[in-house]
């Protein structure tokens, strides 16, 4: 296993995405000191637009999981 500077703090399962709001996302990011959000693009389904809108509002960058597959 290769060393990496990545660490995952919070995960939101697909069945809870409907409950994820701006305040919860803000708290998760603050508590884990996240600099970036990694999104399972296929896994978020119809919540993509809502999630991206919240991340943009919080000015938090994001990347798709597949961007890390080569690491």
C-alpha positions, -999 to 999 in steps of 0.1 A, spaced: 0 0 0 13 34 -10 15 63 15 -8 92 8 -17 126 23 -54 117 21 -76 109 50 -114 106 50 -133 122 79 -171 118 72 -191 96 49 -227 100 40 -245 69 28 -267 71 -2 -299 64 18 -292 95 40 -284 120 12 -320 133 13 -314 144 49 -281 161 42 -286 199 45 -262 228 44 -258 230 82 -249 193 85 -225 196 56 -209 227 72 -205 209 105 -190 178 90 -165 199 71 -156 220 101 -152 191 125 -129 171 102 -111 202 89 -118 191 54 -100 209 25 -118 189 -1 -149 168 -6 -147 135 -26 -179 126 -43 -189 91 -56 -205 106 -87 -226 75 -95 -235 70 -59 -251 104 -53 -276 100 -81 -302 127 -82 -286 146 -54 -256 158 -75 -270 193 -82 -281 198 -45 -247 187 -32 -227 208 -57 -248 238 -49 -241 234 -12 -204 229 -17 -202 260 -40 -220 280 -13 -195 269 13 -166 275 -12 -154 239 -7 -137 223 -36 -147 188 -47 -134 159 -68 -149 128 -81 -138 94 -67 -126 83 -101 -99 110 -100 -83 91 -71 -85 56 -86 -50 59 -101 -34 68 -67 
